[in-house]
Amino acid sequence: MGAALGLIETVGLGAAITALDAASKAADITIIGYERIIGAGKSVSVTVQIAGEVAAVQAAIDSGVMAAERVGKVLSYRVIPRPHDEVDKFIHQFSKNLKNNNNDDKKEE
């Protein structure tokens, strides 16, 4: 991959959207996907996944975490610079899941 993977896990969708908005505005990154988990910290957590160049992802994560903490709770965040090739398989799966979710949403309209 040669780039980086960034993750921000928040409590609730509002904080996740705020984090993703700030991250997208802070640097040139690609939104890979998101995942909702019921029961994390006795509530619903949402993890957003981004990718891009290492410095861009770091700047985006920093900005996203600060924004999310203003409106909600951040459970965790991480930047993984130059992930192993095997991790790329997960990243591609995240991307496919995001595309499938978007297609499902369009079908419902």
Secondary structure as GFF3:
##gff-version 3
##sequence-region A 1 109
A	DSSP	beta_strand	4	11	.	.	.	ID=ss1
A	DSSP	alpha_helix	13	26	.	.	.	ID=ss2
A	DSSP	beta_strand	30	40	.	.	.	ID=ss3
A	DSSP	beta_strand	43	52	.	.	.	ID=ss4
A	DSSP	alpha_helix	54	71	.	.	.	ID=ss5
A	DSSP	beta_strand	73	81	.	.	.	ID=ss6
A	DSSP	alpha_helix	85	108	.	.	.	ID=ss7
###
